[in-house]
Amino acid sequence: MGKDKKNRSARDKQLARQKAAREARREPLYPLHDLHPPFGTYELWTVVSEEAMQREGYPPHAKDEESRQMWDIVIKLARAYKMNVPTAAVMLESQIQSGTLLFAIAGDPEHFRPTPLTEVAPEASAEDLVQSASDALHELHRGGWLLVDDNGLLHRSVPPSRPGGRWTLNDITG
């Protein structure tokens, strides 16, 4: 009995080492993709190829001005979003470029607080205020700390620690 227990312990240790090695090789979680934010704006993603990044002009489907503006945003954000851009990121960038962010009011889905970009930019006096704000806000967004809902409203958020967990929006667990 002692030998069998010893072998089981050795097997358990070997399995634990193998599991730790797999975990070490696994890519870190990408909150916007792996943790499934609670909005439809994270269901449609635009995959961008290196060929598309090098292309001169617009793809055939970008026929009107609005489509071309959206494509410009997707190309601008592609590398930051690992060449896979969610609709929410395009919506966020559109607000940034407009100079006003629409923050949701907790518990009141019908209302929002328009916020000038200068109030949230890391450096309000930055030479390129829009780019500075864009970099900072997209970093928060990629990390899951800022989400965009189906109406284009921004929510402060805390991502779950594991897939299937609950997101906290505007300090309210949902």
C-alpha positions as CSV (number, residue, x, y, z in Angstrom):
1,M,0.0,0.0,0.0
2,G,2.8,2.4,0.8
3,K,4.4,1.9,-2.7
4,D,1.1,2.5,-4.5
5,K,0.5,5.7,-2.5
6,K,4.1,6.8,-3.4
7,N,3.5,6.2,-7.1
8,R,0.2,8.1,-7.0
9,S,2.0,11.0,-5.4
10,A,4.7,11.0,-8.1
11,R,2.0,10.8,-10.8
12,D,0.2,13.8,-9.2
13,K,3.4,15.8,-9.1
14,Q,4.1,14.9,-12.7
15,L,0.6,15.9,-13.8
16,A,0.9,19.2,-11.9
17,R,4.2,20.0,-13.6
18,Q,2.7,19.2,-17.0
19,K,-0.3,21.4,-16.2
20,A,2.0,24.3,-15.1
21,A,4.0,24.0,-18.3
22,R,0.8,24.2,-20.4
23,E,-0.3,27.2,-18.4
24,A,3.0,28.9,-19.0
25,R,2.8,28.4,-22.7
26,R,-0.8,29.6,-23.0
27,E,-1.3,33.1,-24.3
28,P,-2.6,35.5,-21.6
29,L,-6.3,36.3,-21.6
30,Y,-7.5,39.0,-23.9
31,P,-10.4,40.3,-22.0
32,L,-12.4,41.7,-24.9
33,H,-12.3,38.4,-26.7
34,D,-11.9,35.7,-24.1
35,L,-14.1,37.0,-21.4
36,H,-17.2,37.9,-23.5
37,P,-18.3,41.4,-22.5
38,P,-22.0,41.7,-22.0
39,F,-22.8,43.7,-25.1
40,G,-23.5,43.0,-28.8
41,T,-20.7,45.4,-29.8
42,Y,-18.3,42.5,-29.0
43,E,-19.9,39.9,-31.2
44,L,-18.7,41.3,-34.6
45,W,-15.0,41.6,-35.1
46,T,-13.1,42.7,-38.2
47,V,-10.0,40.6,-38.9
48,V,-7.4,42.6,-40.7
49,S,-4.6,40.9,-42.7
50,E,-1.1,42.3,-43.2
51,E,-2.0,42.6,-46.9
52,A,-4.9,44.9,-45.9
53,M,-2.6,47.0,-43.8
54,Q,-0.3,47.5,-46.8
55,R,-3.1,48.1,-49.3
56,E,-3.3,51.5,-51.1
57,G,-6.9,52.8,-51.2
58,Y,-10.0,51.1,-49.9
59,P,-11.4,47.5,-50.2
60,P,-14.2,47.0,-52.7
61,H,-16.9,47.0,-50.0
62,A,-16.0,50.5,-48.8
63,K,-18.0,52.4,-51.5
64,D,-19.4,55.3,-49.6
65,E,-17.8,58.0,-47.3
66,E,-19.1,56.4,-44.1
67,S,-17.7,53.0,-45.0
68,R,-14.3,54.5,-45.8
69,Q,-14.2,56.4,-42.5
70,M,-14.9,53.2,-40.7
71,W,-12.2,51.3,-42.7
72,D,-9.7,54.1,-41.8
73,I,-10.5,53.6,-38.1
74,V,-10.2,49.8,-38.4
75,I,-6.8,50.1,-40.0
76,K,-5.7,52.6,-37.4
77,L,-6.7,50.3,-34.6
78,A,-5.7,46.9,-36.1
79,R,-2.3,46.4,-34.5
80,A,-3.4,47.6,-31.1
81,Y,-6.2,45.1,-31.2
82,K,-4.1,42.2,-32.4
83,M,-5.4,42.5,-36.0
84,N,-8.9,41.7,-34.8
85,V,-11.0,44.8,-34.1
86,P,-14.3,44.7,-32.3
87,T,-17.2,46.9,-33.4
88,A,-17.0,48.5,-30.0
89,A,-13.4,49.8,-30.7
90,V,-14.6,51.5,-33.8
91,M,-17.5,53.1,-31.9
92,L,-15.1,54.3,-29.2
93,E,-12.7,55.8,-31.7
94,S,-15.5,57.6,-33.5
95,Q,-16.4,59.3,-30.2
96,I,-12.8,60.2,-29.5
97,Q,-12.5,61.8,-32.9
98,S,-15.7,63.8,-32.3
99,G,-14.2,65.2,-29.1
100,T,-17.0,64.1,-26.9
101,L,-17.4,60.8,-25.0
102,L,-20.8,59.5,-24.0
103,F,-20.6,57.9,-20.5
104,A,-23.5,55.8,-19.3
105,I,-25.1,56.9,-16.0
106,A,-25.3,53.9,-13.7
107,G,-28.7,52.4,-13.4
108,D,-30.2,54.7,-16.0
109,P,-29.9,53.1,-19.5
110,E,-31.8,56.0,-21.2
111,H,-29.4,58.8,-20.1
112,F,-25.7,59.5,-20.5
113,R,-23.2,62.2,-19.6
114,P,-21.5,63.9,-22.5
115,T,-17.9,64.4,-21.5
116,P,-15.4,66.6,-23.4
117,L,-12.2,64.7,-24.4
118,T,-10.2,67.3,-22.5
119,E,-11.7,65.9,-19.2
120,V,-10.4,62.4,-19.8
121,A,-7.2,62.9,-21.7
122,P,-4.1,61.9,-19.8
123,E,-2.5,65.3,-20.8
124,A,-5.1,67.9,-21.6
125,S,-2.3,70.1,-22.9
126,A,-0.8,67.4,-25.2
127,E,0.2,68.6,-28.6
128,D,-2.0,66.0,-30.2
129,L,-4.8,65.7,-27.6
130,V,-6.9,63.4,-29.7
131,Q,-4.1,60.9,-30.2
132,S,-3.0,61.0,-26.6
133,A,-6.6,60.4,-25.5
134,S,-7.1,57.7,-28.1
135,D,-4.0,55.7,-26.9
136,A,-5.1,55.9,-23.3
137,L,-8.7,55.1,-23.8
138,H,-8.0,52.1,-26.1
139,E,-5.5,50.8,-23.6
140,L,-8.3,50.8,-21.0
141,H,-10.7,49.3,-23.5
142,R,-8.4,46.4,-24.6
143,G,-7.9,45.6,-20.9
144,G,-11.7,45.4,-20.3
145,W,-11.7,48.5,-18.0
146,L,-13.9,50.5,-20.4
147,L,-16.7,48.9,-22.5
148,V,-19.0,50.2,-25.2
149,D,-22.7,49.1,-25.1
150,D,-25.1,48.6,-27.9
151,N,-26.2,52.2,-27.9
152,G,-22.6,53.5,-28.0
153,L,-22.5,54.5,-24.4
154,L,-19.2,54.0,-22.4
155,H,-19.2,52.0,-19.2
156,R,-16.4,51.9,-16.6
157,S,-15.9,48.2,-16.0
158,V,-14.0,45.5,-14.2
159,P,-13.5,42.3,-16.2
160,P,-14.2,38.9,-14.6
161,S,-11.1,37.0,-13.5
162,R,-12.1,34.0,-15.6
163,P,-14.2,33.2,-18.6
164,G,-17.9,32.9,-17.7
165,G,-17.4,35.3,-14.7
166,R,-19.5,38.4,-14.2
167,W,-18.5,41.8,-15.4
168,T,-18.9,44.8,-13.1
169,L,-20.2,47.9,-14.9
170,N,-20.1,51.4,-13.4
171,D,-19.4,49.8,-10.0
172,I,-22.5,47.5,-10.3
173,T,-22.0,43.8,-10.7
174,G,-24.1,42.5,-13.6
